[in-house]
Amino acid sequence: MSTADEPGRGYHDIGGLDYGAVDPVATDMKPWERLSTAISNALGGAGRNYYVTDETRRTREQMGEPLYSDLDYYERSTQSMKMILVEKDYFTEVELEARMKIIEKRMAEARG
Amino acid sequence: MSGDYSPGDKVRVIVTHPPGHRRTPFYIRGKTGVIERRCGAFPNPEELAYGFDGLPRKTLYRVRFNQKEVWSNYEGPAVDTVDVDIFEHWLKPA
């Protein structure tokens, strides 16, 4: 039986491992998932060409197994996009954190 | 070039586990199959993954494997196959 901790097997490279049957039920994308996908497409190879698909696959493989396992599909996609944009110096982690705080504050004010 | 293959040629996927972004799945490394078709030549995704241009292009082959060869515990019909797209530098003549 194959196991996930065979030497040389990446944590993402799970073909043939026993994770049971795939659940074929389609679920609607949440609004943030749509937005993130739209941004990713606009910045990627079909848009501004800041990165290509292969780079976002590579960052998924670089984020580390604990994080990779904790995140769902769209969270991984968003995380990998962020890693690439920071790597290419489009913005820094510090700038991103600062911007997120501004947005959180604005949303809190909007809610009243 | 690690080989110029034609449909019907027997090939073996090399066994190596280098770090980095690799497009050849773990489960198919070391397995022997037959060239089904030549898919074309594409920028190397293992280089594109790091922001480089992926040139020179690498030839991508569709390789057909017997399921019993791939999975030691396969219980389906002996004629079952699986096709995997594999770049030239992962293949050796078998």
Backbone of each chain as ProteinMPNN parsed JSONL, in Angstrom:
{"seq_chain_A": "MSTADEPGRGYHDIGGLDYGAVDPVATDMKPWERLSTAISNALGGAGRNYYVTDETRRTREQMGEPLYSDLDYYERSTQSMKMILVEKDYFTEVELEARMKIIEKRMAEARG", "coords_chain_A": {"N_chain_A": [[0.844, -1.211, 0.0], [0.492, 2.191, -0.811], [1.868, 5.04, 0.801], [1.627, 8.333, 2.261], [4.016, 9.251, 3.149], [6.198, 8.265, 1.763], [9.624, 8.26, 0.761], [10.57, 10.986, -1.236], [8.066, 11.519, -2.265], [5.944, 14.169, -2.829], [3.848, 16.22, -0.701], [1.599, 17.012, -2.018], [1.294, 15.228, -4.013], [-0.625, 12.938, -4.542], [-1.669, 10.836, -5.962], [-3.147, 7.664, -6.191], [-3.125, 7.131, -3.49], [-4.958, 6.17, -0.547], [-7.603, 7.844, -0.189], [-10.244, 7.472, -0.231], [-13.469, 7.656, -1.906], [-14.116, 10.131, -4.433], [-16.1, 12.955, -3.792], [-18.684, 13.711, -5.802], [-20.414, 15.857, -5.785], [-21.308, 18.981, -6.854], [-20.585, 22.239, -5.662], [-21.817, 25.525, -5.049], [-19.854, 28.378, -5.809], [-18.548, 30.517, -3.33], [-19.042, 34.077, -2.844], [-16.506, 35.395, -2.311], [-14.783, 33.488, -3.295], [-15.292, 33.494, -6.004], [-14.469, 36.101, -6.558], [-11.739, 36.021, -5.896], [-10.846, 34.147, -7.761], [-11.384, 35.535, -10.106], [-9.65, 37.726, -9.848], [-7.215, 36.37, -9.814], [-7.204, 35.279, -12.401], [-7.16, 37.621, -13.868], [-4.672, 38.663, -13.261], [-2.943, 36.69, -14.039], [-1.615, 34.419, -16.603], [-3.548, 34.729, -18.619], [-4.17, 37.318, -18.464], [-2.697, 40.037, -17.127], [-0.276, 38.82, -17.026], [1.453, 38.558, -14.849], [2.205, 36.284, -13.644], [2.455, 32.729, -14.346], [0.425, 29.741, -14.645], [1.943, 27.528, -13.835], [3.654, 28.558, -11.928], [1.959, 29.167, -9.803], [1.158, 26.645, -9.146], [3.578, 25.647, -8.215], [4.015, 27.252, -5.936], [1.967, 26.326, -4.331], [3.037, 23.907, -3.684], [5.084, 24.69, -2.143], [4.221, 25.902, 0.143], [4.113, 24.402, 2.395], [3.238, 21.457, 4.223], [1.465, 21.487, 6.54], [-0.007, 23.909, 6.289], [-1.013, 23.659, 3.669], [-2.685, 21.431, 3.965], [-4.538, 22.427, 5.737], [-5.898, 24.367, 4.331], [-8.648, 24.994, 2.068], [-9.578, 24.39, -1.397], [-9.917, 26.96, -2.743], [-8.815, 28.661, -0.911], [-6.156, 27.799, -0.912], [-5.509, 28.485, -3.528], [-5.695, 31.263, -3.391], [-3.764, 31.834, -1.454], [-1.465, 30.893, -2.789], [-1.347, 32.653, -4.915], [-0.875, 35.046, -3.549], [1.67, 34.46, -2.489], [3.253, 34.365, -4.804], [3.003, 36.998, -5.762], [4.168, 38.466, -3.711], [6.713, 37.347, -3.808], [7.562, 38.307, -6.274], [7.701, 40.912, -5.743], [5.544, 42.685, -6.054], [4.006, 43.585, -4.013], [4.592, 43.906, -0.45], [4.551, 41.668, 2.414], [4.052, 43.199, 4.671], [2.854, 45.498, 3.615], [0.553, 44.325, 2.604], [-0.716, 43.362, 4.946], [-1.217, 45.817, 6.199], [-2.981, 46.979, 4.391], [-5.093, 45.177, 4.536], [-5.987, 45.635, 7.117], [-7.044, 48.21, 6.884], [-9.163, 47.696, 5.158], [-10.669, 45.904, 6.689], [-11.459, 47.613, 8.753], [-13.006, 49.447, 7.353], [-15.061, 47.756, 6.503], [-16.152, 47.049, 8.936], [-17.128, 49.486, 9.789], [-19.035, 49.904, 7.829], [-20.858, 47.982, 8.474], [-21.763, 49.026, 10.759]], "CA_chain_A": [[0.0, 0.0, 0.0], [1.224, 3.443, -0.854], [1.624, 5.951, 1.911], [1.953, 9.717, 1.918], [5.357, 9.641, 3.603], [7.272, 7.603, 1.033], [10.672, 9.223, 0.405], [10.483, 11.535, -2.578], [6.701, 11.875, -2.658], [5.506, 15.453, -2.31], [2.569, 16.109, 0.006], [0.525, 17.291, -2.973], [1.371, 14.228, -5.083], [-1.33, 11.898, -3.782], [-2.277, 9.846, -6.849], [-3.049, 6.274, -5.764], [-3.26, 6.973, -2.036], [-6.329, 5.802, -0.182], [-8.385, 8.916, 0.414], [-11.642, 7.169, -0.429], [-14.1, 8.094, -3.152], [-14.302, 11.57, -4.643], [-17.483, 13.392, -3.677], [-18.937, 14.394, -7.076], [-21.429, 16.894, -5.649], [-20.802, 20.331, -7.128], [-21.091, 23.257, -4.741], [-21.725, 26.878, -5.579], [-18.728, 29.165, -5.315], [-18.882, 31.665, -2.491], [-18.656, 35.335, -3.51], [-15.059, 35.669, -2.223], [-14.091, 32.518, -4.142], [-15.43, 34.038, -7.367], [-13.647, 37.311, -6.653], [-10.342, 35.611, -5.89], [-10.574, 33.5, -9.043], [-11.374, 36.589, -11.128], [-8.402, 38.482, -9.681], [-6.126, 35.486, -10.224], [-7.214, 35.2, -13.863], [-6.803, 38.938, -14.416], [-3.242, 38.899, -13.049], [-2.159, 35.56, -14.545], [-1.207, 34.303, -17.997], [-4.603, 35.164, -19.539], [-4.399, 38.735, -18.218], [-1.505, 40.897, -17.11], [0.926, 37.997, -17.158], [2.349, 38.696, -13.702], [2.678, 34.92, -13.358], [1.774, 31.683, -15.109], [-0.181, 28.697, -13.82], [2.961, 26.641, -13.242], [4.206, 29.205, -10.724], [1.011, 29.039, -8.681], [1.244, 25.237, -8.712], [4.823, 25.504, -7.449], [3.876, 27.836, -4.595], [1.142, 25.391, -3.54], [3.933, 22.847, -3.207], [6.099, 25.312, -1.286], [3.639, 26.541, 1.342], [4.286, 23.502, 3.529], [2.109, 20.539, 4.343], [0.413, 21.853, 7.503], [-0.866, 24.95, 5.719], [-1.677, 23.073, 2.492], [-3.756, 20.544, 4.424], [-5.554, 23.212, 6.443], [-6.646, 25.231, 3.419], [-9.423, 24.346, 1.013], [-9.102, 24.658, -2.764], [-9.839, 28.386, -3.09], [-7.856, 29.267, 0.022], [-4.818, 27.479, -1.454], [-5.34, 29.274, -4.737], [-5.464, 32.642, -2.975], [-2.47, 31.842, -0.776], [-0.388, 30.727, -3.772], [-1.285, 33.927, -5.661], [-0.207, 36.008, -2.672], [3.096, 34.113, -2.394], [3.905, 34.765, -6.061], [3.028, 38.461, -5.877], [5.188, 38.928, -2.758], [8.009, 36.896, -4.345], [7.929, 39.178, -7.405], [7.815, 42.265, -5.219], [4.431, 43.581, -6.398], [3.76, 44.192, -2.699], [5.23, 43.151, 0.626], [3.633, 41.144, 3.433], [3.707, 44.317, 5.555], [1.874, 46.325, 2.884], [-0.7, 43.571, 2.52], [-1.332, 43.395, 6.286], [-1.703, 47.181, 6.434], [-4.144, 47.171, 3.523], [-6.196, 44.361, 5.061], [-6.512, 46.317, 8.316], [-7.866, 49.323, 6.396], [-10.404, 47.13, 4.6], [-11.449, 45.378, 7.826], [-12.02, 48.768, 9.454], [-14.056, 49.983, 6.485], [-16.195, 46.83, 6.534], [-16.766, 47.148, 10.266], [-17.89, 50.753, 9.788], [-20.198, 49.736, 6.949], [-21.846, 47.175, 9.212], [-22.289, 49.916, 11.809]], "C_chain_A": [[0.87, 1.247, 0.0], [0.902, 4.281, 0.371], [2.119, 7.335, 1.537], [3.38, 10.071, 2.295], [6.479, 8.826, 2.961], [8.34, 8.643, 0.671], [10.485, 9.698, -1.027], [9.092, 11.931, -3.014], [6.321, 13.205, -2.01], [4.135, 15.331, -1.658], [1.367, 16.353, -0.894], [0.332, 16.144, -3.956], [0.725, 12.938, -4.6], [-1.996, 10.843, -4.659], [-2.065, 8.424, -6.336], [-3.15, 6.061, -4.266], [-4.727, 6.793, -1.677], [-7.031, 6.928, 0.573], [-9.882, 8.683, 0.227], [-12.171, 7.749, -1.729], [-14.184, 9.617, -3.212], [-15.79, 11.886, -4.527], [-17.824, 14.223, -4.92], [-19.955, 15.535, -6.978], [-20.797, 18.276, -5.862], [-21.398, 21.302, -6.119], [-20.929, 24.626, -5.379], [-20.504, 27.569, -4.997], [-19.256, 30.295, -4.445], [-18.435, 32.948, -3.2], [-17.143, 35.598, -3.464], [-14.258, 34.715, -3.105], [-14.148, 32.961, -5.61], [-14.491, 35.23, -7.562], [-12.168, 36.943, -6.749], [-9.951, 34.98, -7.222], [-10.494, 34.546, -10.164], [-10.074, 37.393, -11.064], [-7.222, 37.652, -10.187], [-6.039, 35.389, -11.747], [-6.766, 36.518, -14.488], [-5.297, 39.196, -14.307], [-2.36, 37.855, -13.73], [-1.934, 35.593, -16.052], [-2.247, 34.769, -19.005], [-4.856, 36.662, -19.413], [-3.1, 39.518, -18.282], [-0.18, 40.135, -17.164], [1.943, 38.239, -16.046], [2.933, 37.331, -13.314], [1.933, 33.958, -14.266], [1.305, 30.597, -14.146], [0.859, 27.839, -13.106], [3.562, 27.237, -11.968], [3.252, 29.066, -9.539], [0.913, 27.577, -8.221], [2.463, 25.057, -7.809], [4.671, 26.098, -6.047], [2.937, 27.0, -3.727], [2.033, 24.309, -2.913], [4.973, 23.375, -2.225], [5.544, 25.815, 0.037], [3.756, 25.654, 2.579], [3.033, 22.677, 3.777], [1.055, 20.969, 5.364], [-0.557, 22.87, 6.921], [-1.674, 24.388, 4.559], [-2.877, 22.224, 2.923], [-4.888, 21.314, 5.088], [-6.448, 23.994, 5.486], [-7.492, 24.421, 2.452], [-8.93, 24.844, -0.356], [-8.898, 26.151, -3.035], [-8.905, 29.139, -2.143], [-6.416, 29.007, -0.446], [-4.515, 28.349, -2.666], [-4.991, 30.718, -4.374], [-4.099, 32.787, -2.306], [-1.321, 31.759, -1.78], [-0.224, 32.004, -4.596], [-0.552, 34.977, -4.834], [1.298, 35.737, -2.618], [3.859, 34.577, -3.633], [4.05, 36.274, -6.142], [4.045, 39.064, -4.913], [6.58, 38.573, -3.294], [8.493, 37.838, -5.443], [7.896, 40.654, -7.024], [6.73, 43.23, -5.72], [3.932, 44.27, -5.132], [4.456, 43.336, -1.654], [4.16, 42.623, 1.577], [3.137, 42.286, 4.326], [2.649, 45.215, 4.9], [0.515, 45.63, 2.809], [-1.448, 43.61, 3.852], [-1.957, 44.767, 6.551], [-2.981, 47.429, 5.632], [-5.354, 46.389, 4.049], [-6.818, 45.01, 6.29], [-7.433, 47.468, 7.91], [-9.224, 48.795, 5.91], [-11.294, 46.582, 5.718], [-12.162, 46.512, 8.553], [-13.204, 49.337, 8.656], [-15.294, 49.086, 6.52], [-16.929, 46.906, 7.871], [-17.623, 48.409, 10.35], [-19.159, 50.622, 8.95], [-21.301, 48.937, 7.639], [-22.472, 47.976, 10.344], [-21.935, 49.458, 13.174]], "O_chain_A": [[1.859, 1.333, 0.727], [-0.206, 4.228, 0.904], [2.923, 7.497, 0.618], [3.912, 11.076, 1.824], [7.568, 8.703, 3.521], [8.008, 9.774, 0.315], [10.265, 8.889, -1.929], [8.936, 12.61, -4.028], [6.373, 13.345, -0.788], [3.351, 14.45, -2.011], [0.25, 15.95, -0.572], [-0.679, 16.089, -4.656], [1.413, 11.966, -4.287], [-2.794, 10.043, -4.17], [-0.932, 8.022, -6.075], [-3.251, 4.921, -3.813], [-5.619, 7.214, -2.414], [-7.048, 6.959, 1.804], [-10.693, 9.572, 0.488], [-11.412, 8.266, -2.549], [-14.305, 10.294, -2.191], [-16.633, 11.183, -5.086], [-17.305, 15.328, -5.077], [-20.318, 16.119, -8.0], [-19.88, 18.676, -5.145], [-22.572, 21.2, -5.765], [-20.005, 24.851, -6.161], [-20.162, 27.367, -3.832], [-20.256, 30.939, -4.762], [-17.551, 32.909, -4.056], [-16.559, 35.986, -4.476], [-13.192, 35.072, -3.606], [-13.177, 32.819, -6.354], [-13.816, 35.351, -8.584], [-11.437, 37.484, -7.578], [-8.869, 35.238, -7.75], [-9.648, 34.453, -11.053], [-9.474, 37.702, -12.093], [-6.347, 38.156, -10.891], [-4.949, 35.413, -12.317], [-6.078, 36.53, -15.509], [-4.716, 39.868, -15.159], [-1.177, 38.096, -13.971], [-2.044, 36.639, -16.692], [-1.898, 35.161, -20.118], [-5.659, 37.221, -20.16], [-2.484, 39.649, -19.34], [0.888, 40.725, -17.325], [3.15, 38.137, -16.268], [4.014, 37.247, -12.732], [0.923, 34.308, -14.876], [1.729, 30.541, -12.991], [0.692, 27.471, -11.943], [3.931, 26.509, -11.046], [3.688, 28.871, -8.405], [0.621, 27.304, -7.057], [2.388, 24.4, -6.77], [5.147, 25.513, -5.075], [3.096, 26.969, -2.507], [1.813, 23.865, -1.786], [5.659, 22.601, -1.557], [6.306, 26.121, 0.954], [3.519, 26.117, 3.695], [1.913, 23.142, 3.566], [-0.139, 20.835, 5.095], [-1.773, 22.722, 7.039], [-2.881, 24.613, 4.472], [-3.947, 22.292, 2.317], [-6.05, 20.913, 5.018], [-7.613, 24.255, 5.788], [-7.122, 23.315, 2.059], [-7.98, 25.622, -0.44], [-7.835, 26.561, -3.5], [-8.283, 30.129, -2.528], [-5.567, 29.896, -0.38], [-3.413, 28.877, -2.812], [-4.102, 31.32, -4.976], [-3.371, 33.745, -2.562], [-0.323, 32.466, -1.646], [0.893, 32.392, -4.935], [0.29, 35.709, -5.354], [2.105, 36.664, -2.691], [4.963, 35.111, -3.532], [5.098, 36.779, -6.545], [4.709, 40.048, -5.24], [7.503, 39.386, -3.243], [9.684, 38.135, -5.536], [8.044, 41.531, -7.874], [6.957, 44.437, -5.804], [3.487, 45.416, -5.182], [4.858, 42.204, -1.92], [3.013, 43.07, 1.551], [1.962, 42.339, 4.691], [1.685, 45.634, 5.541], [-0.531, 46.266, 2.935], [-2.654, 43.856, 3.891], [-3.074, 44.867, 7.057], [-3.939, 48.014, 6.137], [-6.486, 46.873, 4.013], [-8.031, 44.943, 6.486], [-8.48, 47.675, 8.522], [-10.276, 49.361, 6.206], [-12.511, 46.767, 5.703], [-13.328, 46.385, 8.925], [-14.252, 49.66, 9.214], [-16.424, 49.571, 6.561], [-18.156, 46.836, 7.929], [-18.715, 48.39, 10.919], [-20.212, 51.151, 9.305], [-22.493, 49.168, 7.432], [-23.559, 47.657, 10.827], [-22.305, 50.102, 14.156]]}, "seq_chain_B": "MSGDYSPGDKVRVIVTHPPGHRRTPFYIRGKTGVIERRCGAFPNPEELAYGFDGLPRKTLYRVRFNQKEVWSNYEGPAVDTVDVDIFEHWLKPA", "coords_chain_B": {"N_chain_B": [[18.198, 16.443, -25.714], [16.525, 13.57, -24.666], [15.632, 11.511, -26.083], [13.939, 10.418, -29.051], [10.897, 9.608, -29.71], [8.516, 7.313, -31.146], [5.039, 6.486, -31.817], [4.154, 3.444, -30.249], [6.666, 2.76, -29.385], [8.511, 1.338, -26.695], [8.855, 2.597, -23.441], [10.507, 3.681, -20.412], [9.747, 5.235, -17.397], [11.881, 7.426, -15.75], [13.384, 6.911, -12.521], [13.526, 9.171, -10.158], [13.792, 11.674, -7.687], [13.917, 14.584, -7.632], [14.193, 17.777, -5.943], [11.882, 20.537, -6.267], [9.513, 21.79, -8.748], [7.802, 19.311, -10.225], [6.448, 17.568, -12.958], [5.834, 14.947, -13.344], [3.954, 12.408, -12.092], [4.332, 10.824, -8.878], [3.466, 8.161, -8.702], [3.887, 7.021, -11.175], [6.521, 6.875, -11.724], [9.31, 4.984, -12.703], [7.805, 3.089, -13.995], [6.891, 1.073, -16.844], [5.858, 1.728, -20.134], [4.043, 2.379, -23.221], [4.581, 4.47, -26.01], [1.917, 6.463, -26.881], [1.153, 8.695, -28.323], [2.748, 11.592, -29.807], [2.55, 14.557, -28.274], [3.371, 17.133, -28.776], [5.588, 20.03, -28.696], [6.489, 21.884, -25.898], [6.931, 24.813, -23.793], [9.007, 24.215, -20.988], [7.401, 23.195, -18.136], [8.579, 22.802, -15.689], [10.499, 24.666, -15.489], [9.105, 27.009, -16.084], [7.679, 27.206, -13.774], [9.252, 28.577, -12.021], [9.397, 31.101, -12.937], [10.929, 31.386, -15.204], [11.614, 31.207, -18.826], [11.198, 28.684, -19.841], [12.42, 27.635, -22.051], [14.837, 25.726, -23.976], [11.962, 24.346, -25.748], [10.279, 21.393, -24.633], [9.622, 18.067, -25.67], [6.463, 16.618, -25.38], [5.033, 13.577, -24.472], [2.323, 11.263, -24.833], [1.873, 8.59, -22.809], [1.092, 5.198, -22.603], [0.077, 3.012, -20.116], [-0.16, -0.241, -18.67], [-2.677, -0.995, -16.377], [-2.256, -2.971, -14.47], [0.468, -3.003, -14.368], [0.981, -0.589, -13.205], [-0.335, -0.52, -10.719], [0.123, -2.648, -8.126], [-1.797, -4.048, -6.808], [-3.979, -4.13, -8.481], [-7.258, -4.877, -9.48], [-8.89, -4.942, -11.667], [-9.851, -5.652, -15.172], [-7.315, -7.221, -17.211], [-6.735, -5.873, -19.503], [-6.999, -3.195, -19.051], [-5.938, 0.199, -19.2], [-3.904, 3.123, -18.486], [-3.423, 6.481, -19.418], [-0.738, 8.741, -19.412], [0.562, 11.99, -19.586], [3.813, 12.771, -20.369], [6.924, 14.408, -20.134], [9.77, 14.481, -22.348], [12.263, 14.37, -21.007], [11.873, 12.784, -18.862], [11.807, 10.215, -19.711], [13.121, 7.035, -20.774], [14.434, 4.75, -23.226], [12.909, 1.504, -23.313]], "CA_chain_B": [[17.156, 15.455, -26.021], [16.782, 12.265, -24.076], [15.088, 10.471, -26.944], [12.946, 10.848, -30.022], [10.089, 8.393, -29.715], [7.368, 7.201, -32.051], [3.986, 5.644, -31.247], [4.49, 2.026, -30.197], [7.957, 2.557, -28.706], [8.448, 1.06, -25.253], [9.663, 3.538, -22.656], [10.44, 3.541, -18.966], [9.838, 6.524, -16.714], [13.036, 7.356, -14.862], [13.116, 7.013, -11.089], [14.308, 10.213, -9.512], [12.909, 12.516, -6.868], [14.592, 15.859, -7.391], [13.343, 18.831, -5.4], [11.389, 21.437, -7.294], [8.197, 21.517, -9.322], [7.953, 18.21, -11.183], [5.135, 17.27, -13.518], [5.651, 13.504, -13.484], [3.446, 11.96, -10.797], [5.124, 9.848, -8.136], [3.019, 6.775, -8.896], [4.237, 6.483, -12.495], [7.983, 6.821, -11.86], [9.825, 3.607, -12.721], [6.899, 2.186, -14.72], [7.154, 0.897, -18.266], [4.665, 1.878, -20.966], [4.212, 2.473, -24.667], [4.225, 5.789, -26.541], [0.61, 6.465, -27.564], [1.296, 9.77, -29.318], [3.584, 12.736, -29.514], [1.567, 15.637, -28.081], [3.908, 18.393, -29.276], [6.695, 20.57, -27.907], [5.975, 22.965, -25.055], [7.867, 25.343, -22.795], [9.145, 23.27, -19.879], [6.706, 23.722, -16.955], [9.442, 22.697, -14.516], [11.212, 25.95, -15.478], [8.071, 28.058, -16.001], [7.225, 27.263, -12.372], [10.117, 29.484, -11.272], [9.41, 32.407, -13.582], [11.79, 31.404, -16.379], [10.817, 31.087, -20.059], [10.919, 27.28, -20.159], [13.021, 27.272, -23.34], [14.129, 25.239, -25.166], [10.759, 23.547, -25.536], [10.462, 19.953, -24.433], [8.576, 17.265, -26.304], [5.559, 15.931, -24.449], [4.479, 12.337, -25.017], [1.287, 10.552, -24.081], [2.385, 7.235, -22.626], [0.026, 4.292, -22.151], [0.555, 2.003, -19.166], [-1.118, -1.243, -18.223], [-3.03, -0.72, -14.973], [-1.633, -3.982, -13.603], [1.872, -2.606, -14.22], [1.054, 0.607, -12.355], [-0.836, -0.818, -9.364], [0.391, -4.067, -7.85], [-3.011, -4.704, -6.29], [-5.089, -3.811, -9.383], [-8.157, -6.031, -9.598], [-9.713, -4.834, -12.871], [-9.436, -6.471, -16.321], [-5.898, -7.115, -17.587], [-6.58, -4.986, -20.669], [-7.161, -1.792, -18.635], [-4.735, 1.022, -19.32], [-3.991, 4.528, -18.077], [-2.542, 7.339, -20.211], [-0.141, 9.843, -18.656], [1.391, 12.87, -20.408], [5.131, 12.823, -19.737], [7.928, 15.105, -20.946], [10.858, 13.643, -22.873], [13.414, 14.195, -20.121], [11.525, 11.79, -17.84], [11.668, 8.908, -20.37], [14.261, 6.313, -21.34], [13.968, 3.586, -23.996], [12.782, 0.288, -22.479]], "C_chain_B": [[17.486, 14.126, -25.362], [16.146, 11.174, -24.926], [14.062, 11.039, -27.899], [12.077, 9.629, -30.291], [8.932, 8.479, -30.705], [6.311, 6.337, -31.383], [4.364, 4.171, -31.33], [5.807, 1.746, -29.499], [7.734, 2.292, -27.216], [9.369, 2.016, -24.511], [9.492, 3.243, -21.167], [10.591, 4.935, -18.362], [10.991, 6.438, -15.725], [12.591, 7.497, -13.401], [14.07, 8.028, -10.508], [13.333, 11.1, -8.768], [13.583, 13.845, -6.571], [13.644, 16.854, -6.732], [12.853, 19.711, -6.547], [10.034, 21.01, -7.809], [8.346, 20.487, -10.427], [6.591, 17.757, -11.648], [4.885, 15.775, -13.685], [5.196, 12.93, -12.152], [4.284, 10.834, -10.196], [4.768, 8.42, -8.546], [3.474, 6.174, -10.224], [5.749, 6.362, -12.679], [8.455, 5.365, -11.775], [8.961, 2.632, -13.513], [7.227, 2.177, -16.208], [5.848, 0.968, -19.048], [5.028, 2.004, -22.427], [3.792, 3.869, -25.119], [2.891, 5.674, -27.289], [0.608, 7.533, -28.652], [2.315, 10.802, -28.847], [2.627, 13.926, -29.42], [2.049, 16.955, -28.674], [5.058, 18.837, -28.397], [6.215, 21.821, -27.187], [7.079, 23.533, -24.168], [7.839, 24.443, -21.559], [8.496, 23.826, -18.598], [7.556, 23.672, -15.684], [10.338, 23.92, -14.379], [10.23, 27.123, -15.372], [7.643, 28.275, -14.55], [8.045, 28.233, -11.538], [10.288, 30.829, -11.987], [10.33, 32.503, -14.783], [10.975, 31.054, -17.622], [10.557, 29.644, -20.495], [11.51, 26.819, -21.488], [14.395, 26.641, -23.135], [12.905, 24.397, -24.808], [11.117, 22.076, -25.356], [9.306, 19.215, -25.106], [7.783, 16.518, -25.239], [4.966, 14.71, -25.152], [3.312, 11.867, -24.166], [1.723, 9.094, -24.022], [1.277, 6.377, -22.019], [0.628, 3.173, -21.304], [-0.558, 1.004, -18.886], [-1.398, -0.998, -16.743], [-2.379, -1.715, -14.02], [-0.145, -3.69, -13.385], [1.999, -1.456, -13.217], [0.697, 0.286, -10.9], [-0.695, -2.312, -9.081], [-0.869, -4.805, -7.393], [-4.22, -4.455, -7.187], [-5.956, -5.037, -9.642], [-9.039, -5.996, -10.839], [-9.184, -5.724, -13.985], [-7.986, -6.189, -16.718], [-5.683, -6.145, -18.739], [-6.676, -3.504, -20.287], [-5.835, -1.035, -18.715], [-4.987, 2.402, -18.723], [-2.986, 5.317, -18.92], [-2.025, 8.478, -19.338], [0.72, 10.675, -19.614], [2.715, 13.108, -19.693], [6.131, 13.496, -20.678], [9.129, 14.197, -21.218], [11.962, 13.373, -21.856], [13.12, 13.26, -18.954], [11.483, 10.371, -18.415], [13.005, 8.366, -20.838], [13.696, 5.181, -22.192], [13.896, 2.36, -23.086], [12.899, -0.955, -23.357]], "O_chain_B": [[18.601, 13.62, -25.49], [16.128, 10.014, -24.514], [13.394, 12.026, -27.593], [12.48, 8.722, -31.019], [8.447, 9.559, -31.045], [6.624, 5.547, -30.492], [4.841, 3.705, -32.366], [6.05, 0.62, -29.065], [6.897, 2.922, -26.569], [10.518, 2.22, -24.903], [8.504, 2.655, -20.727], [11.455, 5.711, -18.769], [11.074, 5.488, -14.947], [11.57, 8.114, -13.097], [15.268, 7.778, -10.381], [12.182, 11.256, -9.177], [13.797, 14.197, -5.411], [12.431, 16.788, -6.934], [13.361, 19.626, -7.665], [9.473, 20.006, -7.371], [8.957, 20.767, -11.458], [5.679, 17.579, -10.841], [3.807, 15.384, -14.133], [5.951, 12.953, -11.179], [4.861, 10.012, -10.908], [5.647, 7.576, -8.717], [3.453, 4.954, -10.389], [6.21, 5.809, -13.678], [8.047, 4.618, -10.886], [9.337, 1.473, -13.686], [7.765, 3.141, -16.753], [4.855, 0.346, -18.671], [6.169, 1.767, -22.825], [2.772, 4.392, -24.67], [2.761, 4.878, -28.219], [0.123, 7.305, -29.76], [2.681, 10.87, -27.674], [1.963, 14.26, -30.401], [1.237, 17.805, -29.038], [5.461, 18.13, -27.473], [5.611, 22.707, -27.792], [8.038, 22.839, -23.83], [6.78, 23.972, -21.143], [8.979, 24.81, -18.037], [7.296, 24.399, -14.725], [10.873, 24.19, -13.304], [10.486, 28.099, -14.667], [7.29, 29.385, -14.153], [7.603, 28.669, -10.475], [11.203, 31.594, -11.683], [10.503, 33.589, -15.336], [9.813, 30.66, -17.522], [9.778, 29.409, -21.42], [11.158, 25.754, -21.996], [15.074, 27.004, -22.174], [12.821, 23.817, -23.725], [12.128, 21.594, -25.867], [8.167, 19.682, -25.107], [8.336, 15.885, -24.339], [4.466, 14.8, -26.274], [3.302, 12.042, -22.948], [1.916, 8.448, -25.052], [0.618, 6.771, -21.057], [1.559, 2.486, -21.721], [-1.738, 1.352, -18.868], [-0.474, -0.816, -15.95], [-1.996, -1.361, -12.905], [0.432, -4.07, -12.367], [2.981, -1.358, -12.482], [1.348, 0.765, -9.972], [-1.334, -3.135, -9.737], [-0.995, -6.017, -7.567], [-5.359, -4.552, -6.731], [-5.448, -6.106, -9.982], [-9.844, -6.902, -11.054], [-8.212, -6.457, -13.801], [-7.496, -5.067, -16.58], [-4.574, -5.647, -18.933], [-6.451, -2.642, -21.137], [-4.775, -1.546, -18.355], [-6.129, 2.795, -18.486], [-1.849, 4.885, -19.114], [-2.793, 9.105, -18.609], [1.517, 10.119, -20.37], [2.742, 13.584, -18.558], [6.178, 13.189, -21.869], [9.452, 13.294, -20.446], [12.536, 12.284, -21.833], [14.004, 12.973, -18.147], [11.162, 9.424, -17.696], [13.897, 9.112, -21.24], [12.598, 4.696, -21.92], [14.725, 2.198, -22.191], [12.819, -2.076, -22.853]]}, "name": "protein", "num_of_chains": 2, "seq": "MSTADEPGRGYHDIGGLDYGAVDPVATDMKPWERLSTAISNALGGAGRNYYVTDETRRTREQMGEPLYSDLDYYERSTQSMKMILVEKDYFTEVELEARMKIIEKRMAEARGMSGDYSPGDKVRVIVTHPPGHRRTPFYIRGKTGVIERRCGAFPNPEELAYGFDGLPRKTLYRVRFNQKEVWSNYEGPAVDTVDVDIFEHWLKPA"}
